[in-house]
Amino acid sequence: MVAFNVAVLVGLLVVLYALQRKHLSFSGRVFAGLGLGLALGLAMQLAYGAESDVVKRSTEWFAIVGSGYVRLLQMVAMPLVFVSILSAFTRLKLASDIGKIGGLVLIVLLTTTAVAASIGIASALGFGLHRSGLATAAATAPPAGELEARFERVQSQTLPQKLLELVPANPFLDLTGARPTSVIGVVLFAGLLGLAYLGLKENSPEQAGDFARLVEALYGVILRLVRIILRLTPYGILAIMARAAATSNLRAIVSLGEFVVASYVALAVMFGVHLLLLLGAGLHPLTYARKALPVLSFAFTSRSSAATLPLNVSAQRQLGVPSGIADVAASFALSIGQNGCAGVYPAMLAVMTAPAAGIDPASPAFLATLLAVVVLSSFGVAGLGGGATFAALLVLSTMNLPVGLVGLLISVEPLIDMGRTLLNVSGSMLAGILTSRLTGSLDTGVYADRSRTVEVTG
């Protein structure tokens, strides 16, 4: 049966290739892959069961396509972050306003994270999750497995130590993604090199020009590599979705259904806030939703903000955001101000666990402290799988709340993480659009042009 399932997957991949040969749009192929993968995964789960040996062995083969595609994107993510930030300084138009642009991007990311945390708090209180059995279990349940090592590391660090860890001691190690805060380390290193370039430009324009040309050449090569990898997006999404649907623990989802529903209500409301902010900026929110949908769909299935980075930057450009601002917003948001993973999720868990620590989760003092801790803790949350877990452990341990709930929710993590990642990427794109709007550099004609969508060309 494993061979049969793999053969079906190969057949569906061939169908997608045929659609490409018939010149179906990139967006159409992405959604076709999403639907075909979901159908295949659910059929396998109904036929064999999520924990069956057939499903396990079949999805191992599926991972060659799905996880292989995500790894290719992760492979290029760190170099793209580094060169994108550096090239932002070498472009004269952006270099003159780099401080203003970076500041505006950070303000949007951190403000929306605070709003997202507030919505998460409201959802948890509204659904009464602080009175559920999960809150009681959190008081006694210890962190399990790999969470224990993460918890011990987070708990052993003071707040100054946690902030110090954001500073890279070895930026080349951070380029490998070896630390939870690797992305912010790469951003800081690239930013410092960019400042050094600006100084060199004043004292030695000829050398600065050579450096700028080198950076632009590297940027062009990496973007070319990104376009090659992005051609595989529909195939990768098909395999990723098939594997996710086949292995989802439906029983655990049902037992923790109230928390899942409350989480998605909070995520949906926050996405609505994104649309309202665009409307307030004089931009049509439905235009944004239509152009961003292929990117958000990939974020939903891949569960990786870092893997979505190339598509994120491409979509912002199709929405009229200058390339420099798109690069900065997408790169910063990989480790700062993630609305879903660092905003909604840890805030909800803090509200749920507060009663177990003898704290009234609705008290103004607790809520004000929680919002401040969530915003500060959003610095350095990796845009990879597990980032939300790190953020939750960081917030709960900082506020001296039980962390066992994080382990209890592991069974539904994949399902919730899909929505969280979608919101992270949307918040990143929103930061780029609003920053462009505030600086007067947004091309509203490109934004409104319905013919411009996220396409992958050679």
N, C-alpha and C positions, 0 to 999 in steps of 0.2 A: 504493500500500500504506500510505502514511502516513495518508491519509484513513480507510482501513479500520481501522487501529490506534486512531486517535483516536475513531472511531465506536464501537469496542468499549469503550473506556474510558468514553465517555459513557453507553453502555448499562449498564455495570456501576455507574456512579454513580446511574443511574435505579433500578437494582435496590436499592441501598442506601436510596434515598429511599422506595421502596415498603416496605422493611422498617421504616423509621421510621414510616410511616403505619400500619403494622400493630402499632405499639407494641412492637416488639422492643427489649429493653433497650439502653442505651447501650453496655454492655460487649459485648453480642452483636453490635451493629453494628460496633464496633471490630475484633473478631476476624473478622467477615465481610469487612470491608474489607482486613484483613491477608491473609487467604487468597485472596481474589479478585485482589488486586494481585500476590501472589507467583505465582499461576497465569498471569496475563497476561504478566508479565515473563519468566518462564521460557519460555513458549511463543514469545515474540518472539525471545529469544536463540537458541532451537533452530531457529527458522524462518529468521532472517536473519543471526545472528552478532552478538556484543556490539559490534563495532566497525564495523558496517555503516552506511551512510548512512541507511538506512530507520529503524534503531533510533535513531540520533542525532537525526534530524528529528522522529521520533515523540515521543521523550522530552522534546524541547524544548516540545512542546505539553503533555505530561504535567506539566511543571514549573509550568505556570500554576496548576494545582490544588494540586500537592504543595508546591513551593517557595513558592508564594503563601501557602498556609496557614501554613507555618513562619515566613514573614516577618511575617505578622499577629501570631503569638505573640511573635516577637522584638520587634516594635513595642511591645507592651504590657509586655514583660519588665522593662525598666529602670524605667519609671514604677511598676510593681507592686513591684519591689524597694524603691524609694525610699519609697513610701507605706506599704508593709508594715512596714518597720523603724521608720518614724516613728510609725505608729499603735500599734506595740507600746509605745512610751513614753507615749502619751496614754491608754492603758487602765490605770486605777488598779491593778488587780490585778496586772498584769504589770510596771508601772513600778516597784513596790516591790521586785521581785526581778529586775530586768533584768540586773544584773551577774551574779547567780548563774545565771540561765538562759543568758545568752550564754556564760558560762564553761563550763557543762556541755555546751552544744552544741559548742563548740570542742574540748573534751576528747574527746568521742565521735568527732568528725570526724577529729581528728589521730591518736587511738589506732587507729581502724579503718584509717586510711591506712597507719600503720606495720605493722599486721598484714597488710594487702593487699600491701605491698612485700615483706614476709617470704615470703608465699605466692608472689609472682612470682619471687623469688629461688630458692625451692625448686623451682618448676616448671622454670625455666631450667636449673638444675643437674641436676634429675632427668631431663630430656629430653636432656641433654648438648649444649645449644645453644651453650655456650661453646667446644665443640670442633668446631662446624660450619664449613662454608666461609663462612658469613655473617660469622663473627668475623674471618676473615682479610681478607675483602673490605672490612670496615669500616675497616681500618687505612689503606687507600689511597684509598677512594672519597670524593671531596669532596662536600659538600652541593650539590644541584643546584636550579636554578630559584629559586622563591620561598624555598626553605629557606636559600639562601646569604645572602640579606638578613637573615633571622631569625637565622641563626647569627652573622653579623658583629655584629649588635646585642647579642646575648646575650654573646658572647665579649668584647666591648669593655667590658663593665660589670663592676665589682668587686662583691663581695657587698653592701657598704654601699650602693652605687648601686642595686643591684637592690631592696634593701629600701626605699630612699628613693622609688623609683618607685611604690611602693604608695600613697604619700600623694598625694591629688589636689591639683594646683595650680589646676585649673579644673573643679569638679564638674559644671558644665553641659556641658562637653566630654565628660566621662565618661558623662553621661546619653545621649550619642549612641553609646556603645560604641566610641569611636575608638581606645582603647588596649587592649592585651592584659589589663591589670589594671583595666579600667573598672569591672567589677562591684564589686570590693573598694573602689574609690574612691567609688562611690555608697553602699555600705554605711557607710563611714567618715563620709561627709558627713551621711547621714541619722542616724547614731548621735550625731554631735556636735550636730546640731539637736535631737535628742531630749533630750540632756543639758541643752541650753540651755532647753528647754521645762520640764524639771523644776525648774531654778533660777527660771524665771519664775513657775512655779506657787506657789512659796513667797513670792515678793515681790509678785506681782500676779496673784492668782487669777482676776480677771475677764478680763484679757487672755489668760491661759493657757486659760481656758475657751473663748474665741472661737477661739483657735488650734486647740484640740482638736476643736471642732465642724467647723472647716474641713477638718482632716485626715480626720476620719471621713466627711465628705461626699465628699471626693476618693476615699477608699478605696472607698466604696460605688459611686461612678460607675465606677471602674476595674474593680471586680469585676463589675459589670453588663456592661461591655465584654468582659471575659474570658469570661463565660458565653455571650455572643453568638458569640464566635470559637470556643469549644469545641464548639459545635453542629456545626461543620464537621469535627471530628476524624475520623470514619469515612471521609469523602471524601478528606481529606488523606492519611490513612494508605494508602488504596488506591492513590493516584497515586504516593506516595513509594515504596511497596514495589514497584510495577510498574517504576518507573524504576530502582531499585536492582538488582532481579533481572535486568532486561534488559541492563544495562550492566556488570555484574560481570565482572571478568577471571578466568574460571574457570581458564585456563592458569596465570596467576600464582599463584592460590590453591593449585593443585596443586603447583607448584614450591616454594612456601614453606609447604607443608602442615604440616610439623612445627612451625614457629613458630606457625601459626594454631591448631593443636590444643593446643599448650602454653599459649598465651594463654587459650583458652577453658576449659582445665582449671583454670588459676589463677582465672579469673573465676568459674567455677562453684563452686569450693571457697570462695572469699570470700563468695559469696552464701549458701552453707551456713553460714558463720560468722555472717552476719547473722541467720539463722533461729535458730541456737543461742543467740545473745545475747538474742533475744526470749524463747526458752524459759527461759533463765536468769533473765529478769525476770518469769517467771510468766505469760507471754502465749503463746497458741497460735500457733505459726508458720504453720500452714496457713491460719488466718484472715487473717493478714497477706498471705500469698501470693495468696489469692483476691481480696482487696480491692485489692491493689496491682497485680495483673496487667494491667489495662487501661492503667494509667499506665506501667508498665515496658514494655509492648508499644509504646506510642507513643515512649518514650525510645529503644527499640531501633531503630525505623524512622527516626525523625527525626534521630538522632545529635546531639541538642542538649539539654543539661541546661537551658539558659536557656529554650528553647521549651517544655519540659515543666513549667516553674515553676507555671503556673496549675493544671494537673492534679495536680501534686505537693502543693500546698497543700490542694486539695480532697480528695485521698485521705487526707491526714493527719487532716483533720477527721472524715472518715468512720471513722477508726480511733480516735477519741476524744481526739485531741490538741487542746488549746485553740488558737483561731485565732492568738493572739499568738505562741505557741511555734512553731506551724507556719510562720508567716511568717518568723520569725527563722532557724529551721533550714533552710528551703528557700532563703532568700536568702544566708545565710552559705555554704552548700554550693556555690553557684554559682562561688565563687572560692577556697574553702579546703577542703582535705582531700578531694578527689575520689578515691574509692577505686580507680577504674579508670584514669582518665587520668593522675592524679598519683601513684598508688601502684603498681599492678601493672606498668603499661607501662614507665615509666622504669627501674624496678628490674630488669626482665628485660633491657632493652637494656644497662644497665651491666654486668651479669654476662656478657653475650655479648661485649662489647667489651673487658673487662678483660684477657684474655690477649694481645690485640693491643698493649696498653700494657705488657706484661711483668708483669702483676699476677695473683696467684692469686685467682680470684673466690671461693674457699671460705675464704680466710683470715679469721679473726675481726676483725682490724683493718679490713680492707676492708669487710666486711659491716656493722660498727658505724658506720663513716663513711658508708656508702651510706644506711643507714636514717635517720641524722640529716639528711643532705642532702635526701633525698626528702621528709621531713616538713616541713622548712623551705621547700623549693621548692614545696610544695603551696599556699602562700599566693600568691594572685594568678593561678592558672591559670584562664583563662576557660572558662565552661561553654558554649562554642560549638565548632563544627567547627574543628579545628586546635589545641585546647587541649592535647591529649596530645603533639603535636609540640613545642609550646613547652616543656612540662614536661620532655620527654626532652632537648631541647637544653640546657635550664637545668641539669639534673642532670649530663649528660655533660660539659659545658664546665666546670662547677664542679669536677668530679673529674679534669679533664684527660684525659678519655677520647676516643677517636675518635668523631666525630659522623656520619660517612658512612653508618652503618647506618640512620639515620633516613630518609635518602633512598632507600636500597635497599628499604625496607619500604613505601614509598608505595603500591605497587601493591595491597597487601592492607589498606591503612589503612581503607577504608570497611567492610570485613567485620569487622575487629577492633573498630573504633570503635563498632559497634552494641552489642556486648557490654559495652564499657567504659562507654558512656553509661548503659546499664541499671544497671550496678553503681553508678555515680555517684549516680543518682537514688535507688536503694535505700538507699545510705549516708546520703543526706540525710533520707529518711523515717525511717530507723532513729534518727538523731540526735534528731529531733523526738519520736519515741515514747519513747525511753529517758530523755530529759530530762523529759518529762511524768511518766513513771513515778517517776523519782528525786525529783521535786518534789511528788509526790502529787496532781498535777492531771490525770492521765490518767483519762478516763471509761471504765472497763473494760466498762460495760454497752454503750456505743456500740461499743467495740472488738469485742465478742463478737457484736453484733447482725448476723446474716447478711443481713438485709433492707436494710441500709445499705451502698450501694456508690457508686462514683463515677458519679454521674448528672449530666447537663447539663439544666438547666431554664431557662425563660425568666425 
